[in-house]
Amino acid sequence: MGRIYPAIIMSDAAPETTPNRPIPLPWNREPRYWFFVRPRGTALPSLNEALHSAGLTACADGFIRECPRIWGGDWQRVLQALQSCNAVDAVDVAVVGGEQAPTIDMLSSLTIPITKINSIASNLWLGEALMKGEITCYLQPVLSVRESIFGYEAFARTRRESGDIMLGGAIVNAGRALGIEYALDRHLQVEAIKTFSASGCGGFLFVNFLPGFIQRPEVYLEGLSAHVREHGIVPKYIVLDFTRSGEEHDVNHLKRVCEYCRSKGYGIALDDVNSVAATQSLVQDISPDYVKLDMMLAQRAKEGTRAYTAVREIVQICHQKGVIVIAEGVETEQSFTSLKSLEVDLFQGYYFSPPVSVEEIKRSNMSKAQLPGTP
């Protein structure tokens, strides 16, 4: 599991236990849902029989079925019925929420591609987790060369009914499938700030951001700043960790967003930087406070390799501009030693600690606290 480093305990504040008010959800909010299946021609007897076996009843123009709010399992039965008679491509399907059965005119105008319904149905667990306030943040320490804690990066986690822990990537992908990327992005940022504040951990907090969602940074950031103020955190201790894009128009948009965020006192980190050319361009255009090496590049940086040379040049470019370099995904002592020899400034990875809950961080710190490290 690695070495869980002590947190920087600043107070004895207990973690907040009141769940968040749920964000607007398009597919989990109604008490019941209705499936409507309409054949694109005359329904064959085999289709009629299959749909009846899946609990649908005949209505004008098609078949309808009422199902509960958690409708993923019911949809699987309908899908299997359609597959059993090779009718998946021969019908139109609508899924509509509401107490009362929708009218046929309403259903006919709300049909959805079956591939999209499949994607939504398989990701309804995220909507349930959000409604119940079960999305939590884990923290992974970011350490200096001397292995003292500089800060933490926040990672989203939730546990499904099966007991499986869903990681941040799965949560973000599920949000995309449900069409709630923007609201989810903000929700996770707020959870990260609340968790960091309630934990009593000090140092810097790295919070992931997707700049493509931010069309008006002055509006978007004001909402975030309100939560930062509410939880008593000074903006300079919040580092906005931006996922970059290699497309030129995205770099221009990223520059505008970063400039505004910096004007409000936030730190700026550029994530997943993986080449010397990208570093030169981004450091020149964006002037970040931190550059985070692409995990695969950092892990391949062994003496005598191209990755080693690339990391050395990236570090040189960054240090000339006063930019701090962070290596993620440090999993072995050899990797840590190699990256230190390249004068990388900060480190995080399973060699030190995986992302862990606030409770586990506190349990690991039963005696002395460490002061924030400096690169």
N, C-alpha and C positions, 0 to 999 in steps of 0.2 A: 504493500500500500504506500510505501514511501515514508518520509519523515515529515510529520505535521508540525510546522513551525508555530511557535507561540504567537498569539495575536497581540496587538498593541491595545491593551485595555485602558480606555479613557474614563469609563464610568461603570456603574453597576446596573445600568438600565436593562430591564427585561425586554425580550423581543416582543413586538406587538403581535397579538394573536387575533385581532379582529380582521376577518377576511375582507379583501377589497370589494368595493361595489363592482359587480360584473360589467364588463365592457359590452357594448351592443353586439349581439350575435344573430346572424341571419338564419341559423339552422338549429338552434337549441332553445329558443325563447318561448315557443308556443307549447301549450299543454298537450296538444295532439297534432298529428300531421295526417295528410291524405295523399295516397298514391292514386294517380290517374293514368291508365294505360289505354291508348287509342290506336288500334290497328290502322295501317295506311291503306287499307283496302278491306275487302270482306274477311272477317275473322274466320280462320279455319277451325274446324271442330277440335283439333289437337290443341290449338292456342286457347280456345274457350275452356277446355278441360284443365289445362295446365294452370291458367290464371285462377280458376275456381279453386283448385287444390291449394293455391297460395293465399287464399282468403279474399280474393277480389270478387265483387259482385257486378253483374252487368248493369250498365246505365246507358243513357243516351250517348251514342258515339263511342262507347268504350267500356272500361271496367274501372271500378273504384274500390279503395280499401282505406279504412281508418286505422291508424297505428299510433303508438305512444310517442312521447317526446323523444325518447332514445330509440330512433327508428332504424338504426343500422342493421340489426339482425333481421327485422321484417323485410327490409329491402333485399337482403341476400336471398330470402325465399322467393321473392318476386323475380329477381334476376335468374335464379336457378330454373324457375318455371319457364322464363323466356328462352333460356339456353336449351332447355330440354326439347323444345320444338323448333329450334333454329329460328326464333322470331326476334332476336335482339335488334336486327337491322330492319325489321318490318313494322315497328311500332314507334309512337311518340309517347314520351313519359313526362309527367309533371309531378312535383312534390310541393305541396302547399300546406302551410301551417294555419291553424285556427280552430276555435271551438266548434264552429258549424261547418258542415260540408260545403265546399266551394261550388259555385255554379259551373256548369259545363263551359260557358263562355270564358270564365276566368281560367279554368284549367287549360283550355285550348290555347290561350295566349301565353302560358307560363311553362311550356314544355322545355326540358333541359336535355342536352346530350347525355346518353347513358354513361359514357366515360366520366363525365363530370359528376354525375350522381354517385358513381362508385367511389370517386375520390373524396367527395364530401362524406359519404357514409363511413368510410374507413378512418376518418379523422374527427368524428364527432366527439371522441374522448377529450379533445382539447377544449371544446365548448363546455363540457361538463366540468372539467378541472377549473376553468375560469369562473363558472357560475358558483362553484363551491369554494373559491379562494384557495385552490390547492396548487397553484403555481408558486414555487418558492425559488429563492436565489441561494446558490452555494458560492463560496468565495475561495479563490485560489491565490496564495501569496505570490507577490512579485518581489524578488530578492536582489540585493546588491552583490557585488563580487565577494564581499565579506560575509555573505549569507545572513545579513540582517534585513528585516522586512522594510521594504519601501512602500508597499501598498498591496492592494488586492484587485483582481479582476472578478467581476460578477458573472455567473453562469446560471441560466434558468434550468430548473428541474421540476418534474412532477412524477408521481407514482400512479400507474394505472391499476385498475381493480385486480388485474392478474398478478400484481406485485412488481411488474417490470418498471424500472426507472427510465423515464423518457428524457433524453438529453436535449440540450439547446437546439441542435440542428433539427431534430425531429419536431420540436415545438414550433420552430420557425416554418418548416415545411408544411406542417398541419395548418398553421395560420394562413399560409398562402392558399392552400386547398379550400379553406373555408371563406376566403375573401376578406380576412380581417388583418392583413399584414400591418397596416398603418396603426390601427388601434392596439394590436399586440406589441408592436415595437415600443410604443409609448408606455404600455402597461409594464413591460419588462424593465424599462428604464426606471420607472417609479418604484417597482419592487426592489430593484438594486439599491436605490437610494435609501428606501425605508429599512432594508436589511442592514446596510452598512451603518446607518445611524443607530439602529436598535442594538447592534452587536457590541458597540463600544470600541470597535476597531479603529485605529488611527491610520495615519499615512494617507496615501492617495487611493482613490477608487477609479478603476478603469471600467467604463460603461460602454457597451457596444451600441453603435448607431448605424443605421442604413441611410445614407444621405439622399438616396433616390426618392425617399418619402418626403423630404423637406423642401417644398417649393417656396415657402415663405419663412425663412429661418427666424425672423423677428417675432412671428406669431408662434411658431413651434417651440422655440426656446423659452418664451415667456412662460408657457405652461410648465416646462421642466424646471425653470428657475423658481417658480412658486413652490414646488415640492422641495427643492434644495433649501430654500429659506425656511420652509415649515419645519424641516428636520435639523435646522441649525448647522448646516454644513457650509463652509466657505467655498465659493465656486472654484477657487484655484486648486482645491484638493479633488476636484472631479475632472477626470481625463476622458474626453469623448473619443472613443476608439472607433474610427471610421473605416468601414470596408471600402476599399478603393475600387475603381474601374479603370481599365486601360483605355477606354474610349475617350477621345479628346474632348468631346462635348461634356462628358461626365466629369472630367478633370476640371473644366471650367466651372461647372456647377459646384463641385466639391470645394474649389477655391473660394467661391462666394460664401458658401455655408460656413467654412472654417474661419474665414475672416470675421464673420459676424459672431461666431461662438467665442473666438479669442477676444473680441472687443468686450465681451461680457465677463471675461475673467476665467474662462474654462481652458484647461489644457487640451491639446490636440495630439492624437496618436493616429498614425496611418498603419493599418493592419496588412498582413500578408504581402509585404514587399519582397519580391523574389528575384530582382535583377539589378545590376549596376546601372543600366540605362534608366530603369524606372525610378531608381533612387535619385539619380541626378535630376531628372525632370520634376519629380514630386517635391524634393527638398527645395528646388529653385522656385517652383510655382506655389506651393502650399505653405512652406516654412513651418513644418510641424514641430512640436516640442519633442515628440518621440516617433521613432520608426520601429515597427515590430517586424522582425524577420519572418518570412514564410517558414512554417514549421518544417517542411520537408527540406528546405535549403539549410536551415540551422542543423538539422539532424545529420545531414550528409557532409557537414563541414569538418572533415578530418584532414590532417596535414597531408599535402601532396595532391589533394583533389581539386577539381574546378570549383566546387562549392566553397572550399576553404579560401581560395583566391577571391571568389566573388564576395564572400562575407567580409574579408579584409578590406576590399575596395569600398564596399558599402559603409563600413565603419569609418573609414577615412573621410569619405564624402560627408557623412553625418557630423563627425566631430569638427570638421572645418567650419561647419555652420552652427555649431553648438547644439546639435540634435542628439538626444539620448537614444541609444540602440538597445532594444529588448529582444531577447531570444525566447521564443515559446517552444513548448514541446521538449524541454530538456529532461531526458529520461534515464541517463546513465552518468556516472562519475566521469567517464571518458569524454562524453559530450560536453559536460560542464567545464572540464579542464581545457578542452580544445577551444571552446568559445571564449573562455577567460584569456587564453593566450592571444586571441584576436582583438582583445580590448572591448568586447561587448560589455555594456554597462549593467544591464539588469537581466534577470532570468526568472522563468517560471516553467513548471513542468512536474511530472509525476516523480522525478528524482527527489524533489523536495516535498511535494504534497499534491494529491489530486484536489479538485474542487470539493470542499466539504461544507457541511451545514455550520451555522453559527454555533449551535450547541456543541458540535464536535471541536470546533476551534477553542471554545471556552474550556472544554474538558482537557484539552491539551495544554492549557496554560494555568496550571494550578499554583505556580510560584511566581518567578520573576517574569516581568514583561520586557520586551525588547523595544528600544527606541527605533523610529524609522531610519532605515539605512539611507545613505546618499551614494549615488553612483560614483 
